[in-house]
Amino acid sequence: MAADFLSSNYGLVMVASEASYGTDQIDADLIANNDVVFQLVEGCTVTPIGTIVRPAIIRATHDVSEHVYIENGASVSMSGLLTGKESTAGDPPEYAAVLKASNFAETIVGATSATYNTATVRQDGMTVYKHEFGLDGTESRLTHTEGVQGNISFSLEANNFAKWAFSGTGSSFNKPTDDLQYFEASSGKPLLDVDGAGITYTGAYGYSAKSPMICKSMTVTAGGTTYNVSTVNIDVAFGTGTLDTVNGVTTYAQIFNTRGDDSPVTGSFLLVSSGADYDDVLSKWPAGTASALVFTVTDGTDTISFSIPNAQLGDPSGGDVSGVRTYEIPFFGAVNSTAGNDSLSITYT
């Protein structure tokens, strides 16, 4: 077959929460004929992390010495579109693995809701697959990593798609040097497992059945008062650390999330409302008092609520939209001292 040009935008991205940290969950799911959902992402990169080590030795020439490449893991960057619950009330969203890899603990209330709370206890690692398909033929190449942990942020803008963005680190990286055709390009049907062995896959596969959520109804409630807003940005603000040990391999032993320098959940919202609302919200921030902050976005079928039960407002900065006064108001979240591990909760109904 003639050489094929690969496309960075024509392909598949899959994620899965790992039953055992650092173990390829997607490969196990394919072999077990579990259903596969291709994620609604706008971008995904899985890039090797490595170090070139060159000894500083005394030698008889000015020329440099040989080097050794030390492979660690991979950096992962993904941006995707927020959708609601997978199907019926109580279902998680189809990208739940991304939330859990961002240190959110999952609570499912059957036929009612799926809720995700920031957690201190380390949550599930994530396996990430990215397949790049060929433009000229059926060639496809796979990059993947396991044990992924990282941070997630959200951006909500009126009359636009609600979005999430994830950045993190994986504990391994495969070198995408072989044409393995894991998936048939025209149908997306799995053909091979991660070792290149043929499989007869009988599970369901395909793209998400959910439509991306458009922010056509979005409000913020601060201290019991509801305001109209045009944009909301939320950053969970976890830092990602790596653990290196002399354990017989050069890859990271474990990835973990940390608050680092006491970084809180942060964000901002753009207030576009009446003068009475301005007076009300602008009276709250100088006092430094904490109150509940709730952002809600709905498309009429699905609703996603972001709750910060112990939030403080920061110093607003003025702006304008078409000559209308706006205020960009930052906020900071902290745990509720009586509950803990609840600085941000996300509920799908």
C-alpha positions in Angstrom: 0.0 0.0 0.0 1.2 3.5 -0.8 2.2 5.7 2.1 -0.7 7.3 3.8 -1.0 10.8 5.3 -2.4 10.8 8.8 -4.9 13.3 10.0 -4.8 14.9 13.5 -8.6 15.5 13.3 -9.8 12.4 11.6 -9.8 9.6 14.2 -11.1 8.4 17.5 -10.6 9.3 21.1 -11.7 6.9 23.9 -11.3 7.1 27.7 -12.0 4.6 30.5 -11.7 4.5 34.3 -9.3 1.8 35.3 -10.3 -1.1 37.5 -6.6 -1.4 38.4 -4.4 1.7 38.4 -2.0 1.9 35.4 -3.6 -1.1 33.6 -5.0 -0.6 30.1 -8.8 -0.6 30.7 -9.8 0.0 27.1 -7.9 -3.1 25.8 -9.6 -5.1 28.6 -13.0 -3.7 27.6 -12.6 -4.6 23.9 -11.5 -8.1 24.7 -14.6 -8.4 27.1 -16.9 -7.0 24.4 -17.9 -4.1 26.6 -19.5 -1.1 24.8 -17.2 1.6 23.4 -18.1 5.2 23.1 -16.0 7.6 21.0 -15.8 10.9 22.9 -16.9 14.3 21.7 -13.6 16.1 21.8 -12.3 19.2 20.0 -8.7 18.3 20.6 -6.5 15.6 22.1 -2.8 15.2 22.3 -0.9 12.3 24.0 2.8 13.3 24.0 5.7 11.2 25.4 7.6 12.6 28.4 11.3 11.6 28.4 14.7 12.8 29.2 17.9 12.6 27.2 20.8 11.9 29.5 24.4 12.4 28.4 27.3 11.7 30.7 29.7 14.5 31.4 32.9 12.5 31.0 36.5 13.5 30.3 37.4 12.4 26.8 40.1 13.0 24.2 38.1 15.2 21.8 35.9 18.2 21.9 33.0 16.2 20.5 30.1 15.2 22.7 29.4 11.7 24.0 26.5 9.4 23.3 23.2 9.9 25.0 20.6 7.6 26.5 16.8 8.3 26.3 15.0 7.7 29.5 11.2 7.2 29.0 8.9 8.3 31.7 5.2 8.7 30.8 3.0 11.0 28.7 1.4 14.4 28.9 -2.3 14.4 28.0 -4.3 17.4 26.9 -8.0 17.1 25.9 -10.8 19.6 25.3 -14.3 18.4 24.9 -18.0 19.4 24.8 -20.2 19.1 27.9 -23.2 16.8 27.5 -25.8 15.8 30.1 -26.5 12.4 31.6 -25.9 9.5 29.3 -29.6 8.5 29.0 -32.0 8.5 31.9 -31.9 10.2 35.3 -29.2 8.7 37.5 -26.8 8.0 34.6 -23.3 9.4 34.6 -22.1 11.5 31.7 -20.2 9.7 28.9 -17.0 11.4 30.0 -17.3 10.4 33.6 -13.8 8.9 33.4 -12.3 12.4 32.8 -14.0 13.7 36.0 -12.8 10.8 38.1 -9.2 11.3 36.7 -9.5 14.9 37.9 -10.1 13.6 41.5 -13.9 13.8 41.6 -15.6 11.1 43.6 -18.8 9.7 41.9 -22.1 9.3 43.7 -25.0 7.7 41.7 -28.5 8.0 43.0 -30.6 5.6 40.9 -33.2 7.3 38.7 -32.3 10.7 40.2 -28.9 12.1 39.7 -25.1 11.6 39.3 -23.0 13.8 41.4 -19.2 14.4 41.4 -17.4 16.0 44.4 -13.8 17.1 44.6 -12.0 14.5 46.8 -8.9 14.2 48.9 -8.7 10.4 48.5 -7.2 9.5 45.1 -9.8 8.5 42.5 -9.6 6.2 39.5 -6.8 6.4 37.0 -7.8 6.8 33.3 -6.7 5.0 30.1 -6.7 7.3 27.1 -6.6 6.1 23.4 -6.2 8.4 20.4 -6.4 6.8 16.9 -5.3 8.9 13.9 -6.8 7.7 10.7 -5.3 8.0 7.2 -6.4 10.5 4.6 -5.5 8.2 1.6 -6.4 4.8 2.9 -7.2 2.7 5.9 -3.9 3.1 7.8 -4.4 4.1 11.4 -2.0 4.6 14.3 -2.6 4.4 18.0 -1.1 6.5 20.8 -2.2 5.6 24.3 -1.3 6.0 28.0 -2.6 4.6 31.3 -2.7 5.8 34.9 -3.7 9.3 33.8 -4.5 11.9 36.6 -4.9 15.6 36.1 -7.0 18.8 36.3 -10.2 19.9 34.6 -11.7 23.3 33.9 -15.0 24.4 32.5 -16.1 27.3 30.3 -19.7 28.2 29.8 -20.7 31.0 27.4 -24.3 32.1 26.5 -25.5 30.8 23.2 -22.4 28.6 22.7 -21.3 25.1 23.5 -20.5 24.3 27.2 -16.9 23.0 27.2 -14.4 21.2 29.4 -10.6 21.1 29.2 -8.4 18.5 30.8 -4.6 18.4 31.3 -2.7 15.7 33.0 0.0 13.1 33.1 0.0 9.4 32.2 2.3 6.7 33.6 3.2 5.2 30.2 3.4 5.8 26.5 3.5 3.6 23.5 5.6 4.4 20.5 3.2 4.7 17.5 5.5 3.2 14.9 3.4 0.3 13.5 0.4 0.3 11.2 -1.9 -1.7 13.4 -5.4 -0.7 12.2 -7.0 -1.2 15.6 -10.3 0.3 14.1 -11.7 0.1 10.7 -11.7 3.6 9.4 -15.1 3.7 7.7 -17.2 2.1 10.4 -15.1 2.4 13.6 -15.4 -1.3 14.3 -12.6 -2.6 16.6 -10.3 -5.0 14.7 -7.4 -5.7 17.0 -6.5 -5.6 20.6 -3.6 -3.5 22.0 -1.1 -6.1 21.1 -2.1 -6.3 17.5 -4.0 -9.6 17.8 -7.3 -10.0 15.9 -10.5 -9.9 17.8 -14.1 -10.6 17.1 -15.8 -7.7 18.8 -19.5 -8.1 19.5 -20.0 -5.1 21.8 -21.7 -1.8 20.8 -19.5 0.9 19.4 -20.0 4.4 18.0 -20.1 8.1 18.7 -22.0 9.7 21.6 -25.7 9.8 21.1 -25.9 13.0 23.2 -26.0 16.4 21.5 -23.5 19.0 22.9 -25.1 21.2 25.4 -25.7 24.8 24.3 -25.8 27.4 27.1 -29.2 28.9 26.3 -30.3 29.1 29.9 -27.6 30.0 32.5 -27.8 31.6 35.9 -25.8 32.1 39.0 -27.1 32.1 42.6 -24.8 33.8 45.1 -25.9 34.0 48.7 -29.5 33.2 47.8 -29.9 35.9 45.0 -30.0 34.8 41.4 -28.4 36.8 38.7 -28.1 36.6 34.9 -24.7 35.9 33.6 -23.2 35.6 30.1 -20.0 33.6 30.9 -18.8 31.3 33.6 -15.3 29.8 34.0 -14.4 27.3 36.6 -11.0 25.8 37.3 -10.7 22.9 39.8 -7.0 23.9 40.2 -5.5 20.6 41.1 -1.8 20.2 40.5 -0.4 17.0 39.1 2.7 15.4 40.6 4.7 12.3 39.7 6.4 9.7 41.9 9.7 8.3 40.7 11.0 5.2 42.3 13.8 2.8 41.5 11.5 -0.1 40.8 13.1 -1.7 37.8 11.5 0.6 35.2 12.0 4.2 34.2 8.3 5.0 33.9 6.5 6.9 36.6 5.4 4.7 39.4 2.3 6.7 40.1 0.6 10.0 39.2 -1.2 11.9 41.9 -3.2 15.2 42.3 -2.4 17.7 44.9 -3.5 21.2 46.0 0.1 22.3 46.2 0.3 25.8 47.6 -3.3 25.7 49.0 -4.7 26.6 45.6 -8.5 26.7 45.8 -11.2 26.1 43.2 -11.1 29.3 41.2 -13.2 30.9 38.5 -15.2 34.0 37.4 -18.5 35.0 36.0 -19.5 37.9 33.8 -22.5 39.7 35.3 -24.8 41.4 32.8 -27.9 42.5 34.6 -29.8 45.4 36.1 -28.5 48.1 38.4 -30.3 46.5 41.4 -28.3 43.3 40.8 -25.1 45.2 40.5 -25.8 46.9 43.8 -26.5 43.6 45.5 -23.5 41.6 44.3 -21.1 44.5 44.6 -22.0 44.8 48.3 -21.0 41.2 49.0 -17.4 41.0 47.8 -15.6 43.5 50.1 -17.0 41.8 53.2 -15.1 38.6 52.4 -18.0 36.5 53.7 -18.6 33.0 52.4 -21.9 32.0 50.8 -23.2 29.3 48.6 -22.5 29.8 44.9 -24.5 27.7 42.3 -24.1 27.8 38.5 -26.8 26.1 36.4 -26.8 25.3 32.7 -29.7 23.5 30.9 -30.7 22.8 27.4 -34.3 21.9 28.4 -33.6 18.2 28.6 -30.5 17.9 30.7 -29.3 20.1 33.5 -25.8 20.4 35.0 -25.4 22.3 38.3 -22.0 23.4 39.6 -22.2 24.1 43.4 -19.6 25.8 45.5 -21.1 25.7 49.0 -18.4 27.9 50.6 -17.5 30.6 48.1 -16.0 34.0 48.4 -16.1 36.7 45.8 -13.1 38.6 44.6 -12.5 42.2 43.4 -14.7 42.8 40.3 -13.3 44.4 37.2 -15.5 46.5 35.0 -16.0 46.1 31.3 -18.7 46.5 28.6 -20.5 44.6 25.9 -21.9 46.9 23.2 -21.8 49.8 25.6 -23.6 47.9 28.4 -21.8 47.8 31.8 -20.5 44.4 32.8 -18.5 43.1 35.8 -16.1 40.2 35.7 -16.3 38.8 39.2 -13.8 36.2 40.4 -14.6 33.7 43.0 -12.8 31.2 45.2 -14.1 28.0 46.7 -13.2 26.3 50.0 -14.5 23.2 51.8 -17.4 23.4 54.1 -15.8 22.8 57.5 -18.7 20.5 58.6 -18.6 18.3 55.5 -15.2 18.5 53.9 -14.2 17.5 50.3 -17.0 19.5 48.8 -15.4 22.7 47.5 -17.0 21.9 44.1 -19.9 19.5 43.3 -21.2 18.8 39.8 -24.7 17.3 39.5 -26.3 15.8 36.4 -30.0 15.5 36.2 
